[in-house]
């Protein structure tokens, strides 16, 4: 049982209320992870700000989702995998791509697979990706700025996945169709 409170707009610390109201308007409901993050208005604001910048990065929407799903799968965040599976579905992503991202297996699209591998290399090497990994990423058609955009995505979704795991964030009913559990090791 989590020791954290899932806040509502009425129970959240005053400093977090505008942020959770904004998220509620955007989604049409308040995701439990946001209510949990609201305990720390600074954490919530930091995540939302970083996410806003990541969404305006040089990576295309589908590419950003590849980064997010790579981080979420690696960090075993069932909430992020479900939420971003819903986003991929809304974007009209190929079901084979979605299945591979959720399984953590090679992607059917070579360019997106290079992005997935680079994201995992950023995580595995704590940013110090070996030259051959950087060159493979660039050879797949990405630019140097995209490598740094991946770092932004990794940082953003490390905040989210770690907070969700720490607070034992539940899966909200609107995401039930996208439920995910990590593969048994």
TORNULO-690380 format. One record per residue (C-alpha): x, y, z; chain; residue number from 0; residue in one letter. Coordinates in Angstrom, 3 decimals, always signed. Layout:
{px X&py Y&pz Z&c A&k NUM&r a}
...
This chain:
{px +0.000&py +0.000&pz +0.000&c A&k 0&r x}
{px +1.354&py +3.393&pz -0.995&c A&k 1&r x}
{px +1.952&py +6.068&pz +1.611&c A&k 2&r x}
{px +1.227&py +8.724&pz -1.023&c A&k 3&r x}
{px -2.058&py +10.542&pz -1.551&c A&k 4&r x}
{px -3.738&py +10.795&pz -4.925&c A&k 5&r x}
{px -4.702&py +14.443&pz -4.831&c A&k 6&r x}
{px -7.671&py +16.059&pz -6.497&c A&k 7&r x}
{px -7.867&py +19.712&pz -7.498&c A&k 8&r x}
{px -9.455&py +20.341&pz -4.095&c A&k 9&r x}
{px -6.892&py +18.456&pz -1.948&c A&k 10&r x}
{px -3.682&py +19.265&pz -3.817&c A&k 11&r x}
{px -1.228&py +21.772&pz -2.425&c A&k 12&r x}
{px -2.224&py +25.218&pz -3.696&c A&k 13&r x}
{px +0.906&py +25.504&pz -5.847&c A&k 14&r x}
{px -0.027&py +22.309&pz -7.751&c A&k 15&r x}
{px -3.671&py +23.160&pz -8.398&c A&k 16&r x}
{px -3.232&py +25.145&pz -11.637&c A&k 17&r x}
{px -1.082&py +22.361&pz -13.111&c A&k 18&r x}
{px -3.485&py +19.561&pz -12.254&c A&k 19&r x}
{px -6.423&py +21.601&pz -13.540&c A&k 20&r x}
{px -4.542&py +22.066&pz -16.829&c A&k 21&r x}
{px -3.885&py +18.340&pz -17.117&c A&k 22&r x}
{px -7.512&py +17.544&pz -16.261&c A&k 23&r x}
{px -8.702&py +19.894&pz -19.023&c A&k 24&r x}
{px -6.271&py +18.374&pz -21.532&c A&k 25&r x}
{px -7.258&py +14.754&pz -20.803&c A&k 26&r x}
{px -10.859&py +15.272&pz -19.773&c A&k 27&r x}
{px -10.012&py +13.469&pz -16.510&c A&k 28&r x}
{px -7.228&py +13.693&pz -13.945&c A&k 29&r x}
{px -4.754&py +10.838&pz -14.313&c A&k 30&r x}
{px -3.890&py +9.327&pz -10.927&c A&k 31&r x}
{px -0.123&py +9.744&pz -11.505&c A&k 32&r x}
{px -0.624&py +13.507&pz -11.811&c A&k 33&r x}
{px -2.663&py +13.529&pz -8.615&c A&k 34&r x}
{px +0.167&py +11.644&pz -6.923&c A&k 35&r x}
{px +2.899&py +13.910&pz -8.299&c A&k 36&r x}
{px +0.927&py +16.925&pz -7.031&c A&k 37&r x}
{px +2.243&py +16.155&pz -3.527&c A&k 38&r x}
{px +5.380&py +17.921&pz -4.763&c A&k 39&r x}
{px +4.276&py +20.926&pz -6.824&c A&k 40&r x}
{px +7.889&py +21.345&pz -7.946&c A&k 41&r x}
{px +8.142&py +17.775&pz -9.226&c A&k 42&r x}
{px +4.864&py +18.123&pz -11.087&c A&k 43&r x}
{px +5.848&py +21.472&pz -12.579&c A&k 44&r x}
{px +9.290&py +20.137&pz -13.499&c A&k 45&r x}
{px +7.856&py +17.112&pz -15.268&c A&k 46&r x}
{px +5.182&py +19.111&pz -17.113&c A&k 47&r x}
{px +7.700&py +21.763&pz -18.158&c A&k 48&r x}
{px +10.236&py +19.201&pz -19.352&c A&k 49&r x}
{px +7.471&py +17.335&pz -21.182&c A&k 50&r x}
{px +6.297&py +20.514&pz -22.898&c A&k 51&r x}
{px +9.844&py +21.139&pz -24.122&c A&k 52&r x}
{px +10.231&py +17.511&pz -25.233&c A&k 53&r x}
{px +6.983&py +17.770&pz -27.197&c A&k 54&r x}
{px +8.379&py +20.796&pz -29.046&c A&k 55&r x}
{px +11.746&py +19.143&pz -29.743&c A&k 56&r x}
{px +13.028&py +18.266&pz -33.185&c A&k 57&r x}
{px +11.685&py +14.718&pz -32.943&c A&k 58&r x}
{px +8.404&py +13.956&pz -34.730&c A&k 59&r x}
{px +5.440&py +12.774&pz -32.599&c A&k 60&r x}
{px +5.955&py +9.096&pz -33.481&c A&k 61&r x}
{px +9.675&py +9.387&pz -32.770&c A&k 62&r x}
{px +8.981&py +10.941&pz -29.360&c A&k 63&r x}
{px +6.699&py +8.030&pz -28.529&c A&k 64&r x}
{px +9.472&py +5.574&pz -29.422&c A&k 65&r x}
{px +11.728&py +7.342&pz -26.914&c A&k 66&r x}
{px +9.021&py +7.352&pz -24.242&c A&k 67&r x}
{px +8.148&py +3.668&pz -24.710&c A&k 68&r x}
{px +11.828&py +2.681&pz -24.637&c A&k 69&r x}
{px +12.298&py +4.513&pz -21.325&c A&k 70&r x}
{px +8.971&py +3.351&pz -19.868&c A&k 71&r x}
{px +9.607&py -0.273&pz -20.790&c A&k 72&r x}
{px +13.166&py -0.227&pz -19.473&c A&k 73&r x}
{px +11.987&py +1.383&pz -16.221&c A&k 74&r x}
{px +8.990&py -0.970&pz -16.034&c A&k 75&r x}
{px +6.390&py +1.779&pz -15.687&c A&k 76&r x}
{px +3.047&py +0.150&pz -16.458&c A&k 77&r x}
{px +1.255&py +3.517&pz -16.391&c A&k 78&r x}
{px +3.537&py +5.180&pz -18.948&c A&k 79&r x}
{px +3.479&py +2.162&pz -21.258&c A&k 80&r x}
{px -0.337&py +2.106&pz -21.183&c A&k 81&r x}
{px -0.743&py +5.867&pz -21.610&c A&k 82&r x}
{px +1.728&py +6.049&pz -24.470&c A&k 83&r x}
{px +0.293&py +2.956&pz -26.139&c A&k 84&r x}
{px -2.980&py +4.900&pz -26.217&c A&k 85&r x}
{px -1.113&py +7.851&pz -27.733&c A&k 86&r x}
{px +0.463&py +5.644&pz -30.407&c A&k 87&r x}
{px -2.945&py +4.179&pz -31.203&c A&k 88&r x}
{px -4.386&py +7.694&pz -31.514&c A&k 89&r x}
{px -1.500&py +8.598&pz -33.848&c A&k 90&r x}
{px -2.437&py +5.635&pz -36.070&c A&k 91&r x}
{px +0.845&py +3.801&pz -35.466&c A&k 92&r x}
{px +1.223&py +0.362&pz -37.021&c A&k 93&r x}
{px +0.077&py -2.312&pz -34.534&c A&k 94&r x}
{px +3.272&py -4.280&pz -35.242&c A&k 95&r x}
{px +5.327&py -1.250&pz -34.150&c A&k 96&r x}
{px +3.232&py -0.851&pz -30.989&c A&k 97&r x}
{px +3.573&py -4.542&pz -30.137&c A&k 98&r x}
{px +7.349&py -4.447&pz -30.599&c A&k 99&r x}
{px +7.699&py -1.328&pz -28.447&c A&k 100&r x}
{px +5.612&py -2.900&pz -25.690&c A&k 101&r x}
{px +7.648&py -6.125&pz -25.893&c A&k 102&r x}
{px +10.996&py -4.316&pz -26.035&c A&k 103&r x}
{px +11.907&py -6.134&pz -29.243&c A&k 104&r x}
{px +13.400&py -4.765&pz -32.481&c A&k 105&r x}
{px +11.082&py -2.464&pz -34.399&c A&k 106&r x}
{px +9.944&py -3.237&pz -37.950&c A&k 107&r x}
{px +11.077&py +0.217&pz -39.140&c A&k 108&r x}
{px +14.889&py +0.501&pz -39.375&c A&k 109&r x}
{px +15.014&py +4.242&pz -38.628&c A&k 110&r x}
{px +12.775&py +3.950&pz -35.580&c A&k 111&r x}
{px +14.768&py +0.922&pz -34.427&c A&k 112&r x}
{px +17.934&py +3.041&pz -34.587&c A&k 113&r x}
{px +16.154&py +5.589&pz -32.388&c A&k 114&r x}
{px +15.044&py +2.903&pz -29.928&c A&k 115&r x}
{px +18.556&py +1.475&pz -29.739&c A&k 116&r x}
{px +20.079&py +4.923&pz -29.252&c A&k 117&r x}
{px +17.601&py +5.705&pz -26.459&c A&k 118&r x}
{px +18.499&py +2.459&pz -24.706&c A&k 119&r x}
{px +22.194&py +3.236&pz -25.182&c A&k 120&r x}
{px +21.699&py +6.647&pz -23.543&c A&k 121&r x}
{px +20.096&py +4.857&pz -20.591&c A&k 122&r x}
{px +22.622&py +2.009&pz -20.453&c A&k 123&r x}
{px +25.666&py +4.259&pz -20.709&c A&k 124&r x}
{px +24.243&py +7.117&pz -18.621&c A&k 125&r x}
{px +24.688&py +9.398&pz -21.610&c A&k 126&r x}
{px +28.218&py +8.314&pz -22.567&c A&k 127&r x}
{px +27.068&py +6.498&pz -25.705&c A&k 128&r x}
{px +30.041&py +4.930&pz -27.532&c A&k 129&r x}
{px +30.967&py +6.555&pz -30.835&c A&k 130&r x}
{px +29.669&py +3.633&pz -32.890&c A&k 131&r x}
{px +26.231&py +4.053&pz -31.286&c A&k 132&r x}
{px +26.181&py +7.770&pz -32.056&c A&k 133&r x}
{px +27.332&py +7.142&pz -35.635&c A&k 134&r x}
{px +24.652&py +4.471&pz -36.164&c A&k 135&r x}
{px +22.021&py +6.924&pz -34.901&c A&k 136&r x}
{px +23.222&py +9.666&pz -37.258&c A&k 137&r x}
{px +23.532&py +7.200&pz -40.172&c A&k 138&r x}
{px +19.829&py +6.375&pz -39.710&c A&k 139&r x}
{px +19.006&py +9.953&pz -40.728&c A&k 140&r x}
{px +18.898&py +11.684&pz -37.369&c A&k 141&r x}
{px +20.743&py +14.916&pz -36.625&c A&k 142&r x}
{px +23.038&py +15.789&pz -33.725&c A&k 143&r x}
{px +20.262&py +17.858&pz -32.138&c A&k 144&r x}
{px +18.044&py +14.774&pz -32.129&c A&k 145&r x}
{px +20.605&py +12.988&pz -29.939&c A&k 146&r x}
{px +20.199&py +15.762&pz -27.402&c A&k 147&r x}
{px +16.412&py +15.669&pz -27.820&c A&k 148&r x}
{px +16.605&py +11.982&pz -26.844&c A&k 149&r x}
{px +18.471&py +13.014&pz -23.678&c A&k 150&r x}
{px +15.637&py +15.444&pz -22.928&c A&k 151&r x}
{px +13.099&py +12.656&pz -23.418&c A&k 152&r x}
{px +15.078&py +10.262&pz -21.232&c A&k 153&r x}
{px +15.268&py +12.858&pz -18.471&c A&k 154&r x}
{px +11.597&py +13.768&pz -18.744&c A&k 155&r x}
{px +10.374&py +10.217&pz -18.634&c A&k 156&r x}
{px +12.842&py +9.166&pz -15.973&c A&k 157&r x}
{px +11.079&py +11.708&pz -13.759&c A&k 158&r x}
{px +7.686&py +10.277&pz -14.662&c A&k 159&r x}
{px +8.545&py +6.587&pz -14.487&c A&k 160&r x}
{px +10.413&py +6.910&pz -11.196&c A&k 161&r x}
{px +7.629&py +8.991&pz -9.615&c A&k 162&r x}
{px +4.984&py +6.542&pz -10.826&c A&k 163&r x}
{px +6.873&py +3.580&pz -9.415&c A&k 164&r x}
{px +7.686&py +5.301&pz -6.119&c A&k 165&r x}
{px +4.052&py +6.284&pz -5.567&c A&k 166&r x}
{px +2.660&py +2.959&pz -6.869&c A&k 167&r x}
{px +0.553&py +4.892&pz -9.367&c A&k 168&r x}
{px -2.471&py +2.863&pz -10.438&c A&k 169&r x}
{px -3.678&py +2.421&pz -13.985&c A&k 170&r x}
{px -6.657&py +4.683&pz -14.603&c A&k 171&r x}
{px -9.830&py +3.075&pz -16.030&c A&k 172&r x}
{px -9.588&py +4.952&pz -19.380&c A&k 173&r x}
{px -6.275&py +3.164&pz -19.957&c A&k 174&r x}
{px -7.399&py -0.340&pz -18.984&c A&k 175&r x}
{px -7.502&py -1.492&pz -22.619&c A&k 176&r x}
{px -3.763&py -0.702&pz -22.846&c A&k 177&r x}
{px -2.658&py -2.407&pz -19.623&c A&k 178&r x}
{px +0.910&py -3.720&pz -19.651&c A&k 179&r x}
{px +3.116&py -5.741&pz -17.369&c A&k 180&r x}
{px +6.854&py -6.272&pz -17.842&c A&k 181&r x}
{px +7.906&py -9.600&pz -19.275&c A&k 182&r x}
{px +9.019&py -12.135&pz -16.708&c A&k 183&r x}
{px +12.778&py -12.192&pz -16.414&c A&k 184&r x}
